[in-house]
Amino acid sequence: MKVLIAVKRVVDANVKVGVRSDSTGVDITNVKMSMNPFDEIAVEQAVRLKEAGVASEVIVASCGSSQAQETLRTALAIGADRAVLVETTVDLQPLAVAKVLKALVDKERPSLVILGKQAIDDDSNQTGQMLAALAGLPQGTFASKMVLADGKVTVSREVDGGAETLSLTLPAIVTTDLRLNEPRYVTLPNIMKAKKKPLETMKPEDLDVDVTPRLKTLKVTDPPKRSAGVMVHDVKTLVGKLKTEAKVL
Ligand code: AMP
């Protein structure tokens, strides 16, 4: 069984980014980039399926600049078998990525596609859902547990006030939530091994996909500054301030 994983190169989760002076976006010059954390969970899940003898091949795919090769090499070091980079300098929006992934699904015919529930840079939370619609496949989003058996994947997802369990017939699309697993650390020997694993590069045009942006960002601004908190010395003053000054938003 083939498993396809989508991985995005994003600003590292520990980096605090700032808005560009012309308000056109976030300044990412010289900042540390890493694999989107939810995608690391997706790769880990697929590699576990391979180790359990359920998956036969794990393919990782990324769309973006040539630097995304680094992200793909990390996925190969976690244990994926081969990688595909769909290279473009266009600023990709979720619909464009979903179309590229749909073309890869048509080409590779995986039984399972795992994506992150959202990319932590744009927080769109759209690509998996759009891919499921374009490919006409069932989707289990925000998976906190998944079990494969008898041509089906059972997905548990946390919903308001409880848990929901879905049964999807393969092939299917799953998106990962934080609780699904804890990704392993990449070891040096595996980083070395990953250098020899196949990494194919193609362009969106090779897949007949138009990735032209459909949405225009008008403005990006910093969040409003919060005023400093006030320290009080005793409970009486605190209760007094709560009565007279505290506001409910
Ligand atoms: P989003 O809809 O942008 O929040 O992204 C959801 C998921 O789609 C991510 O966690 C990735 O698995 C996948 N994805 C988004 N953008 C890309 C990209 N440029 N290349 C590969 N996968 C992507």
Boltz pocket constraint, residues with backbone or C-beta under 6 A from the ligand:
constraints:
  - pocket:
      binder: B
      contacts: [[A, 6], [A, 7], [A, 8], [A, 9], [A, 36], [A, 38], [A, 39], [A, 61], [A, 62], [A, 63], [A, 64], [A, 92], [A, 94], [A, 97], [A, 114], [A, 115], [A, 116], [A, 117], [A, 118], [A, 119], [A, 120], [A, 122], [A, 123], [A, 124], [A, 125], [A, 126], [A, 127], [A, 128]]
      max_distance: 6.0
